[in-house]
Amino acid sequence: MDKEEYKEYYTSVYRHSLAHVLANAVMEIFGKDNVQIAIGPQIADGFYYDFLLPRNLTAEDTRSSSAKKTGACRNFHALTRLRCSLTRNSRWN
């Protein structure tokens, strides 16, 4: 893997991980049972999530989610990537 491919790969992993941090912050604000997460892929210049929430977001929600995301990132000590593959004997086959 050359330097550019390496950079692209780890940027996509980083964005994927940050999407999970965002989803967790939204669930902390509204409560896990009150949030439906639809989709959240990384895209060319970042990532997004579609949420079904009990109400529209407010400016306070944005500030609160930013604080929760910052706190989660500060407390996040290790990122572990687990690569799984489907095998012929897998329950998914």
Z-matrix of the N, CA and C atoms (Angstrom, degrees):
N
C 1 1.449
C 2 1.530 1 107.06
N 3 1.337 2 116.10 1 125.40
C 4 1.464 3 118.33 2 178.66
C 5 1.534 4 110.24 3 -80.66
N 6 1.306 5 116.25 4 175.47
C 7 1.466 6 122.10 5 -173.64
C 8 1.531 7 112.08 6 -58.99
N 9 1.328 8 117.33 7 -41.96
C 10 1.469 9 120.88 8 -179.06
C 11 1.529 10 111.33 9 -68.56
N 12 1.319 11 117.27 10 -40.78
C 13 1.464 12 120.54 11 177.55
C 14 1.532 13 110.72 12 -65.41
N 15 1.314 14 115.97 13 -39.89
C 16 1.456 15 122.00 14 177.15
C 17 1.533 16 110.00 15 -60.26
N 18 1.320 17 116.24 16 -46.15
C 19 1.466 18 121.41 17 179.64
C 20 1.534 19 110.92 18 -62.22
N 21 1.313 20 117.50 19 -45.84
C 22 1.463 21 121.41 20 179.96
C 23 1.525 22 111.24 21 -62.94
N 24 1.312 23 116.09 22 -42.80
C 25 1.456 24 120.52 23 -179.63
C 26 1.530 25 111.13 24 -61.26
N 27 1.315 26 116.86 25 -51.36
C 28 1.459 27 119.41 26 -177.39
C 29 1.526 28 112.69 27 -72.07
N 30 1.312 29 118.43 28 -25.81
C 31 1.463 30 120.65 29 172.45
C 32 1.519 31 109.62 30 -65.25
N 33 1.321 32 117.97 31 -42.03
C 34 1.464 33 120.43 32 179.13
C 35 1.532 34 111.31 33 -66.43
N 36 1.329 35 117.85 34 -38.60
C 37 1.468 36 121.46 35 177.17
C 38 1.528 37 109.84 36 -64.50
N 39 1.325 38 116.90 37 -42.52
C 40 1.467 39 122.84 38 179.26
C 41 1.523 40 110.37 39 -61.41
N 42 1.325 41 116.81 40 -47.23
C 43 1.471 42 120.61 41 -179.97
C 44 1.522 43 110.97 42 -63.61
N 45 1.306 44 116.96 43 -40.65
C 46 1.461 45 120.55 44 178.29
C 47 1.530 46 110.15 45 -60.37
N 48 1.312 47 116.47 46 -45.30
C 49 1.465 48 121.04 47 179.68
C 50 1.526 49 111.44 48 -63.89
N 51 1.329 50 116.91 49 -41.59
C 52 1.467 51 119.95 50 178.83
C 53 1.520 52 111.94 51 -65.99
N 54 1.321 53 117.71 52 -31.16
C 55 1.465 54 120.44 53 175.55
C 56 1.527 55 109.74 54 -61.75
N 57 1.339 56 117.29 55 -38.94
C 58 1.463 57 120.55 56 176.70
C 59 1.527 58 111.37 57 -66.54
N 60 1.322 59 117.46 58 -37.37
C 61 1.468 60 120.92 59 176.92
C 62 1.530 61 109.77 60 -62.89
N 63 1.336 62 117.70 61 -43.32
C 64 1.462 63 121.72 62 177.50
C 65 1.522 64 110.82 63 -60.43
N 66 1.325 65 116.87 64 -48.70
C 67 1.467 66 120.45 65 -179.19
C 68 1.525 67 110.95 66 -59.39
N 69 1.315 68 117.32 67 -41.63
C 70 1.455 69 120.93 68 178.60
C 71 1.524 70 111.62 69 -63.15
N 72 1.327 71 117.39 70 -41.64
C 73 1.469 72 120.98 71 179.21
C 74 1.525 73 110.89 72 -63.06
N 75 1.328 74 117.51 73 -42.64
C 76 1.469 75 120.93 74 179.13
C 77 1.528 76 110.00 75 -64.23
N 78 1.329 77 117.30 76 -40.82
C 79 1.467 78 119.80 77 178.36
C 80 1.525 79 111.58 78 -66.30
N 81 1.326 80 118.21 79 -32.63
C 82 1.471 81 120.57 80 176.69
C 83 1.522 82 110.53 81 -68.06
N 84 1.317 83 117.62 82 -37.78
C 85 1.469 84 121.00 83 -178.74
C 86 1.527 85 111.18 84 -69.34
N 87 1.334 86 117.65 85 -47.71
C 88 1.460 87 121.62 86 -172.73
C 89 1.522 88 113.74 87 -98.59
N 90 1.312 89 117.54 88 -12.30
C 91 1.457 90 120.68 89 -174.80
C 92 1.518 91 109.77 90 91.90
N 93 1.308 92 115.57 91 133.98
C 94 1.466 93 121.37 92 -174.56
C 95 1.525 94 112.29 93 -55.37
N 96 1.322 95 117.79 94 -39.05
C 97 1.462 96 121.39 95 -177.06
C 98 1.530 97 112.76 96 -75.02
N 99 1.328 98 117.71 97 -11.09
C 100 1.467 99 121.17 98 -177.69
C 101 1.524 100 113.28 99 -103.02
N 102 1.322 101 117.71 100 3.85
C 103 1.465 102 121.92 101 -176.69
C 104 1.521 103 109.31 102 -121.44
N 105 1.321 104 115.11 103 129.28
C 106 1.462 105 120.08 104 171.06
C 107 1.526 106 107.24 105 -111.68
N 108 1.319 107 115.83 106 124.75
C 109 1.458 108 121.19 107 -179.59
C 110 1.520 109 107.50 108 -100.03
N 111 1.331 110 115.41 109 125.18
C 112 1.461 111 118.88 110 -175.89
C 113 1.523 112 112.02 111 -95.04
N 114 1.302 113 117.44 112 -57.39
C 115 1.462 114 120.53 113 -175.31
C 116 1.524 115 107.71 114 -154.53
N 117 1.301 116 117.47 115 151.38
C 118 1.457 117 119.51 116 -178.14
C 119 1.505 118 114.30 117 -158.59
N 120 1.294 119 118.02 118 57.26
C 121 1.470 120 118.41 119 -178.37
C 122 1.518 121 113.02 120 -81.25
N 123 1.333 122 114.90 121 160.83
C 124 1.453 123 118.47 122 168.66
C 125 1.531 124 106.97 123 -77.95
N 126 1.312 125 115.39 124 148.74
C 127 1.461 126 121.58 125 178.93
C 128 1.527 127 107.99 126 -126.43
N 129 1.315 128 117.52 127 -179.32
C 130 1.467 129 121.67 128 -172.85
C 131 1.524 130 113.58 129 -54.49
N 132 1.323 131 117.96 130 -35.44
C 133 1.462 132 119.41 131 -176.15
C 134 1.524 133 113.23 132 -123.56
N 135 1.315 134 117.59 133 26.15
C 136 1.460 135 120.23 134 177.95
C 137 1.517 136 111.24 135 157.06
N 138 1.337 137 116.17 136 -135.23
C 139 1.459 138 122.42 137 178.28
C 140 1.511 139 107.41 138 -159.63
N 141 1.319 140 116.05 139 168.33
C 142 1.460 141 120.17 140 174.54
C 143 1.516 142 109.18 141 -152.00
N 144 1.315 143 114.77 142 165.96
C 145 1.455 144 122.28 143 172.27
C 146 1.512 145 107.46 144 -135.51
N 147 1.315 146 116.61 145 141.77
C 148 1.456 147 122.27 146 168.91
C 149 1.520 148 106.74 147 -98.89
N 150 1.327 149 115.97 148 126.20
C 151 1.456 150 121.33 149 179.45
C 152 1.517 151 109.99 150 -120.64
N 153 1.313 152 116.82 151 146.30
C 154 1.453 153 122.18 152 166.18
C 155 1.520 154 104.88 153 -106.93
N 156 1.357 155 115.40 154 114.52
C 157 1.464 156 121.84 155 -173.84
C 158 1.517 157 109.93 156 -116.14
N 159 1.322 158 117.95 157 161.28
C 160 1.469 159 120.62 158 -179.18
C 161 1.531 160 113.42 159 -71.97
N 162 1.327 161 116.79 160 -14.16
C 163 1.481 162 120.89 161 178.25
C 164 1.520 163 108.25 162 -158.06
N 165 1.315 164 115.74 163 170.33
C 166 1.460 165 120.21 164 177.01
C 167 1.527 166 110.42 165 -69.54
N 168 1.306 167 115.36 166 151.37
C 169 1.465 168 120.47 167 176.12
C 170 1.526 169 110.81 168 -71.01
N 171 1.320 170 115.87 169 147.96
C 172 1.457 171 122.51 170 176.87
C 173 1.528 172 109.14 171 -116.55
N 174 1.326 173 115.91 172 171.05
C 175 1.468 174 120.10 173 175.89
C 176 1.525 175 110.33 174 -60.88
N 177 1.325 176 117.30 175 -36.12
C 178 1.464 177 121.00 176 178.54
C 179 1.530 178 110.89 177 -64.75
N 180 1.332 179 116.82 178 -38.66
C 181 1.469 180 120.19 179 176.60
C 182 1.520 181 110.46 180 -60.57
N 183 1.315 182 116.54 181 -40.93
C 184 1.462 183 121.11 182 179.92
C 185 1.524 184 110.31 183 -63.03
N 186 1.340 185 116.59 184 -45.73
C 187 1.466 186 119.98 185 177.91
C 188 1.526 187 110.78 186 -63.20
N 189 1.310 188 116.29 187 -42.41
C 190 1.465 189 120.91 188 -179.12
C 191 1.523 190 110.77 189 -65.12
N 192 1.333 191 117.51 190 -42.88
C 193 1.465 192 119.42 191 179.97
C 194 1.517 193 111.14 192 -67.11
N 195 1.335 194 117.43 193 -35.32
C 196 1.470 195 120.36 194 177.21
C 197 1.519 196 110.68 195 -62.98
N 198 1.324 197 116.06 196 -42.97
C 199 1.470 198 119.96 197 178.92
C 200 1.525 199 110.62 198 -64.89
N 201 1.327 200 117.01 199 -41.68
C 202 1.464 201 120.25 200 179.86
C 203 1.530 202 111.08 201 -66.79
N 204 1.328 203 117.10 202 -39.92
C 205 1.468 204 120.08 203 178.51
C 206 1.519 205 110.56 204 -65.37
N 207 1.344 206 116.88 205 -42.20
C 208 1.465 207 120.58 206 178.75
C 209 1.523 208 110.26 207 -62.32
N 210 1.318 209 116.35 208 -44.79
C 211 1.464 210 120.29 209 178.61
C 212 1.513 211 111.90 210 -62.83
N 213 1.317 212 116.70 211 -41.64
C 214 1.468 213 120.17 212 179.41
C 215 1.521 214 110.43 213 -63.47
N 216 1.315 215 117.37 214 -41.45
C 217 1.468 216 120.43 215 -179.85
C 218 1.520 217 111.62 216 -68.12
N 219 1.321 218 116.98 217 -37.14
C 220 1.479 219 119.75 218 178.21
C 221 1.518 220 111.22 219 -66.75
N 222 1.332 221 116.91 220 -34.06
C 223 1.461 222 121.06 221 -178.60
C 224 1.516 223 113.06 222 -88.48
N 225 1.294 224 116.44 223 -3.03
C 226 1.460 225 121.64 224 -177.56
C 227 1.519 226 108.38 225 -85.83
N 228 1.313 227 117.27 226 108.96
C 229 1.456 228 121.03 227 -173.10
C 230 1.516 229 114.50 228 -94.53
N 231 1.308 230 116.35 229 -29.08
C 232 1.463 231 117.81 230 -176.25
C 233 1.527 232 109.66 231 -145.98
N 234 1.272 233 114.95 232 142.54
C 235 1.451 234 121.70 233 175.14
C 236 1.520 235 106.63 234 -112.55
N 237 1.296 236 115.65 235 120.10
C 238 1.453 237 120.48 236 -179.44
C 239 1.511 238 108.55 237 -114.99
N 240 1.310 239 115.14 238 129.20
C 241 1.450 240 120.20 239 178.79
C 242 1.508 241 107.88 240 -107.97
N 243 1.306 242 115.45 241 127.37
C 244 1.448 243 121.05 242 179.04
C 245 1.516 244 108.01 243 -112.02
N 246 1.297 245 116.87 244 118.01
C 247 1.467 246 121.09 245 178.93
C 248 1.524 247 107.68 246 -96.41
N 249 1.312 248 115.53 247 122.89
C 250 1.454 249 121.89 248 -179.93
C 251 1.514 250 109.17 249 -118.33
N 252 1.283 251 115.66 250 148.85
C 253 1.460 252 119.43 251 174.29
C 254 1.516 253 108.59 252 -130.71
N 255 1.311 254 115.30 253 150.63
C 256 1.454 255 120.06 254 176.90
C 257 1.520 256 108.41 255 -83.78
N 258 1.275 257 115.16 256 132.72
C 259 1.457 258 118.91 257 178.32
C 260 1.520 259 108.91 258 -110.18
N 261 1.288 260 115.07 259 169.96
C 262 1.462 261 120.08 260 -179.10
C 263 1.530 262 111.23 261 -60.95
N 264 1.304 263 117.28 262 -31.80
C 265 1.458 264 121.09 263 -178.24
C 266 1.528 265 112.20 264 -93.03
N 267 1.289 266 117.21 265 8.02
C 268 1.461 267 121.33 266 -178.75
C 269 1.527 268 110.43 267 -69.69
N 270 1.297 269 115.63 268 152.48
C 271 1.485 270 119.61 269 177.35
C 272 1.520 271 111.11 270 -69.67
N 273 1.320 272 118.27 271 -13.07
C 274 1.470 273 121.76 272 -179.32
C 275 1.521 274 112.57 273 -85.43
N 276 1.304 275 117.77 274 -10.56
C 277 1.471 276 120.56 275 179.93
C 278 1.499 277 111.50 276 -87.82
